Amino acid sequence: MFDTPQIDDVILWIGAIVGALIATVSGLMALHRIVFGPVRKDIEAIQSQLVKNSGTSLRDAIDRTEKKQEEIHEDLRRLYERLDEHIQWHLEEK
């Protein structure tokens, strides 16, 4: 079987491997935060603009613009109808 010095060596060897793995994973996590942290913040800022938030987001501005465009379209349609009626009235009068 194993004598005490061999068991101690195995335990120290396992501890060294676990310590190295923990250090490697911690380093990779820190590197990930350094590299992708700013990108994540940018993505979060962009995503916040794509959600309605009572008027200040890009999504709200697009919705307001679309609503106003629909109102203008309806106003133009009514104006064209009135113009056509007016032209028709002039044609019928002569």
C-alpha positions, -999 to +999 in steps of 0.1 A: +000+000+000+009+037+002+030+050+029+025+085+044+050+104+022+034+091-010-002+100+001+011+135+011+027+139-024-005+128-041-026+153-020-001+181-027-001+172-065-040+173-066-040+205-046-015+221-071-037+210-101-069+223-085-052+256-076-039+260-111-073+253-126-089+278-102-063+304-112-068+297-149-106+299-147-104+331-126-080+346-151-102+337-181-132+351-163-114+384-156-102+385-192-137+379-204-150+408-183-123+431-196-128+422-233-166+417-234-177+441-206-178+472-228-195+453-256-221+441-231-227+476-219-231+488-255-255+460-263-276+468-232-277+505-242-289+495-276-315+471-263-328+498-239-335+520-269-356+492-286-381+490-257-409+515-250-402+535-219-428+563-217-413+585-244-376+587-244-365+556-263-359+552-300-388+528-301-411+555-287-398+580-312-404+556-341-439+549-328-446+587-326-432+592-361-453+563-375-485+577-359-478+612-372-471+598-407-505+579-406-522+612-396-505+630-425-515+603-449-551+605-437-551+643-440-537+641-476-563+615-485-591+639-473-574+668-491-572+649-524-609+639-520-619+676-515-597+687-544-613+660-566-648+671-555-639+708-562-625+700-596-656+679-604-678+708-593-660+731-617-663+706-645-701+702-639-707+740-637-694+746-672 
